[in-house]
Amino acid sequence: MSKVIKRYRVFLVVLVLLGIVFLVDRELGRLAFQNAGYTIKEMLLIIPPIFVLLGLLDVWIPRETMVRFMGEGSGAKGVLLAFLLGSAAAGPLYGAFPVASVFMRKGVKFSNILVFLGAWSTTKIPMFLFELESLGPRFALTRLAINIPGILIIAWTLAALVPKNTIDDIYRKNLEMNNN
């Protein structure tokens, strides 16, 4: 029982705080519970399909294939694939992290994972199409022209600045977390 409490202590603390807010200001508390409910519902609709796709990715695509296309020696091909996968993704950014975790287990290069996360967060195709229609081609193309080099610069800079042993620790901890 104490293991469960320890594992969910942050959730329990937030739940108690929401209860206190509700007791102090019923309208604000109702609004907070409503927003929390909306977020939980959104997560329940988005996360299961992502995990199904991850399961299929894990089973259908051998590690050797991922290493060849996105691993250490993949070069521009790996960067382009990371961009395409991130840009084609649908859903909020928190959906990208389980995908990144599977990429780590499959041997994807650290900088390609960073490119993937950057693309997921800023260059999604549906968002680009919306901007094209709503804000015009000049805005959409300018933003894309700034974001793409920005993602590459950030990914390569982080990969260069983070020591190799730290990156190895990140991969090892990811593997340990997924084996438990």
Steps between C-alpha positions, in 0.01 A plus 500: 500500500781744586659419164181612323480818707866577432457441128191723472591758766511793257156409365364466853649835608345670195166333575511631860593848374209491255273402787625795706447737207146362463429561870636856487343602168240260361487657153878499459516144636227386261688659211827336609334156523336558162836586340667200663220275373538638148876438507459144631237428233729639229789285622281188510401559137852573373739281701349152427529533119856625539589198713338263249710655223809477720433133565474440127818702438679300767393166354496568124818703456820321600763691695750453217268679258456797736877518555560493124246774425528718813801378697855631533600455136172610344612854408257726316262208440447463876446873551249514213313196631490649852358823353240316294386279788476797738324723246247233400407429861167597646429575861652703778871503582463263796421231243849539351689390810386135497598491132841645588535232766440225244745672265763483776441128547529454124840672484400830342772766516452757780502801265237332279277454804541870577415587137192277523385673821564843349309413185208356700477818704534759222471371143189283500339482158143564628621809688685622190187457285293689757753784506511505120122544486452727802813712512612486140787342310748771591462438874484119473803470274702753702430314824594170338818652353602616847393185686675240285853642538421583864410138574818377331720751682348419837517122446859501380611748767342294779642177360845662487482660846355207694784265595495153343480332843190708585331398175593137573346539849178638347477200266583257783240652736242490221574132448482426875173694534343303216619165637329557836 
